[in-house]
Each structure stands twice: as C-alpha cells, then as structure tokens.
C-alpha cells in the first residue's frame, strides 16, 4: 500500500522535472598533478603533467557532462518531455550517466550494450533501473549502435540521444572542460592530450582551448588496432565513425597498445595512489610520451573514470 | 570440424569470414589451426606465445580460462568464440 502511494507520488513529480543537487555537481573536477609518474618516465623537470580527475562527477565518469547537456538540450528543443524514454547505445559510462540523470529527472532509460560489458557495469545500470538490451558481443560497441538505430527507427516515441552524432556531446566540453582546464592552469596549458571514443571530449575541449590560445597543441589518442581492450576508446579507422568526429582537428594522432595501458594503470595505482580506469591509463601513457619530448611545457590530459568498474579484469593481478 | 566465431574487428584478418572451421582436439590446437589458416590474426591474439590478457575464448558460452585453458578438449560440433574483454567477460 505504502509502496503504491510512493510510486504514485513519484509519477506526479514527472510533470515537473527539476534540476537536482546532483546535477549541480557535474563538472568542475580537480586537476591533479602527476609529477611522480612523470619523473619516473624521465619527463624533464620543466615540464609539468596534469590530469582532470573525472571520476569526481556524480555518476563516476566524464560522461555526466555530455549526458547532462544532451538531456538539457533535448528538453529545450522539445525532443524530450516528462514520461518519455531516453534511448542510446553505450559500452558503460554513458549509460550509467543517463541512468543516473534519468532516475533523478524522471525519465525511463533504455540502453543497447554489448553482452560482454563487465558485470560491475550491468549491476550499476540495473541499480538505477535502466532497461538493458544486450547485443552480440562479437559485434562490440558498433553492434550496440546499430541496434539502437534500429529501435529508434521502429519507435519514434522515444528520444534517441545518439551520443556519437549529437553535437550537445562535444559542446558540453566546449562549455565546461575546456574552460576549466584553461582556468586551472592559469592559461599556462601548452599541450592537451585526450582519448577518442565518441570524440566529444577531444573535440569540445580542443575547440575551446584553441580559442583561448591557438598555439596549444592538441593531441588525440586511440587504440593501436581494431581489436583491443581499451574500454570506451575507438579505433577510428575501423569503427563506425562518429558524426561529431573531425579528423582534421588534432595536431597529432597517437596510438596506445592495450598492454601499455594496463601497465600504466597498475603503476598509477601503486606509485601515485591513483586507481584509474583503462582509458585513463592509456591517456596518461600517451601524455607522458608527449611530455618526454618537450623541454618545457604544461601537458594536460583527462582521466575519464576510476578503476572500480574494471576490478574483474585480470591485468591488475599480472 | 570445430567452428570458431570471429569478432567483427578481426574479420579483415580472417579473409572477411565471420566463422572459420578448424581442426584440433583442444582449444590450443584449434586456435593454432586458425592462425595457420589466417596468419595475420596471430599478432592480434598473441603476445609472443601467450594469449593477450584482454582476449577471451569461450567454448559454448564458458570462458576456457575457467575450464582447462588451452588444454580444454573440444568436440567436432563445438563452437568457440573469440571475444575482447571490454571489461570482464561474457555474462
């Protein structure tokens, strides 16, 4: 009985989604200095290495920024209204961000994801009440994209958030991440390094930083091949190319081998006290390669999430 | 023949095929036969002699690491799947 009343009261709130305190905590993440790791890899003293600790976002990853902006933009232009279902494909973090924000704002969230996402991720998504549709693990994240497109075409009553093609994704970083990095380095940033997944982080942050100072070198990073263990990153040459990806934007493109990211994840945990996810470790590996070639400079990279969602991976024990 | 299902990103290195029929009575022998048929696959799957740590091989939905590894026996009509660990395994 009580439960019925509770559910009814929740329903009546659906007509007026209001920004929660949770949402005000999205962004403004700390910029950490990784001098110990930099020194261990021979980065010159005149070069400082910094990283945005994106797990400080409420759902635990950088994806809160894009998910919040996608939802707000869709509400503003009338694509998303109370009672509707948000649909998208995800390999994890974006889904978790949608699921958290959807629960807080009263939207149902339906996600397509490859069947081989980690048990941790599935448990988190289910805890937030998201509806999950698993796709063939052999098809990877592209298989989930294709299925989301199919579902969107089949049922137009849903809002298809389409993170790979929605400009609200990169704009979230243009209006937040890029400005934060500029301010937190007091305008001293000389190099920006970020991994490519949807490419939203790299695209938005780079466009903003270049407005502040066109001389900042912006370097994109991706897996070294189509078959890799770098969760959340895309090998652009072989994957379905995101509509928001601009392959002319980067000053330089770098690649990282999965094993190097694993090594860096263990090292950051043990030598720096930073327990980060695999794509974060790949970003640090790449940023260190960039920093090592400089005589002086301020290198900034992005750590999309921490390591908790990767605990079932074997590499921590290797 | 045992069937090995190939994930999309590796198909270009397996002659564009989504499945390859292989021989061999164990997982190790079956994978060896696969990489002999399609040598370009080897660098993606192995680091030296060792299966790369994000590469999982499933025998009829079971991760062979939790069976008998490369020595796990496979029968004629079994299906093996090669799946990258996005994080963890097949649920």
HADDOCK unambig.tbl for C-alpha pairs under 7 A between the chains (distance, minus, plus):
assign (segid A and resid 115 and name CA) (segid B and resid 90 and name CA) 6.19 0.50 0.50
assign (segid A and resid 115 and name CA) (segid B and resid 91 and name CA) 6.61 0.50 0.50
assign (segid A and resid 116 and name CA) (segid B and resid 85 and name CA) 6.79 0.50 0.50
assign (segid A and resid 116 and name CA) (segid B and resid 86 and name CA) 6.51 0.50 0.50
assign (segid A and resid 116 and name CA) (segid B and resid 89 and name CA) 5.26 0.50 0.50
assign (segid A and resid 116 and name CA) (segid B and resid 90 and name CA) 4.39 0.50 0.50
assign (segid A and resid 116 and name CA) (segid B and resid 91 and name CA) 6.32 0.50 0.50
assign (segid A and resid 117 and name CA) (segid B and resid 86 and name CA) 5.83 0.50 0.50
assign (segid A and resid 117 and name CA) (segid B and resid 87 and name CA) 5.84 0.50 0.50
assign (segid A and resid 117 and name CA) (segid B and resid 88 and name CA) 6.77 0.50 0.50
assign (segid A and resid 117 and name CA) (segid B and resid 89 and name CA) 6.95 0.50 0.50
assign (segid A and resid 118 and name CA) (segid B and resid 87 and name CA) 4.85 0.50 0.50
assign (segid A and resid 118 and name CA) (segid B and resid 88 and name CA) 4.71 0.50 0.50
assign (segid A and resid 118 and name CA) (segid B and resid 89 and name CA) 6.29 0.50 0.50
assign (segid A and resid 137 and name CA) (segid B and resid 83 and name CA) 6.75 0.50 0.50
assign (segid A and resid 138 and name CA) (segid B and resid 6 and name CA) 6.95 0.50 0.50
assign (segid A and resid 138 and name CA) (segid B and resid 7 and name CA) 4.18 0.50 0.50
assign (segid A and resid 138 and name CA) (segid B and resid 8 and name CA) 6.05 0.50 0.50
assign (segid A and resid 138 and name CA) (segid B and resid 83 and name CA) 6.17 0.50 0.50
assign (segid A and resid 139 and name CA) (segid B and resid 7 and name CA) 6.09 0.50 0.50
assign (segid A and resid 139 and name CA) (segid B and resid 8 and name CA) 5.37 0.50 0.50
assign (segid A and resid 226 and name CA) (segid B and resid 9 and name CA) 5.27 0.50 0.50
assign (segid A and resid 227 and name CA) (segid B and resid 9 and name CA) 5.66 0.50 0.50
assign (segid A and resid 227 and name CA) (segid B and resid 10 and name CA) 6.51 0.50 0.50
assign (segid A and resid 227 and name CA) (segid B and resid 44 and name CA) 6.74 0.50 0.50
assign (segid A and resid 228 and name CA) (segid B and resid 84 and name CA) 6.67 0.50 0.50
assign (segid A and resid 229 and name CA) (segid B and resid 54 and name CA) 5.48 0.50 0.50
assign (segid A and resid 229 and name CA) (segid B and resid 84 and name CA) 6.31 0.50 0.50
assign (segid A and resid 229 and name CA) (segid B and resid 85 and name CA) 5.96 0.50 0.50
assign (segid A and resid 229 and name CA) (segid B and resid 86 and name CA) 5.59 0.50 0.50
assign (segid A and resid 230 and name CA) (segid B and resid 86 and name CA) 6.97 0.50 0.50
assign (segid A and resid 231 and name CA) (segid B and resid 86 and name CA) 5.25 0.50 0.50
assign (segid A and resid 231 and name CA) (segid B and resid 87 and name CA) 6.84 0.50 0.50
assign (segid A and resid 310 and name CA) (segid B and resid 87 and name CA) 5.88 0.50 0.50
assign (segid A and resid 312 and name CA) (segid B and resid 88 and name CA) 5.29 0.50 0.50
assign (segid A and resid 313 and name CA) (segid B and resid 87 and name CA) 6.00 0.50 0.50
assign (segid A and resid 313 and name CA) (segid B and resid 88 and name CA) 5.25 0.50 0.50
assign (segid A and resid 315 and name CA) (segid B and resid 53 and name CA) 6.82 0.50 0.50
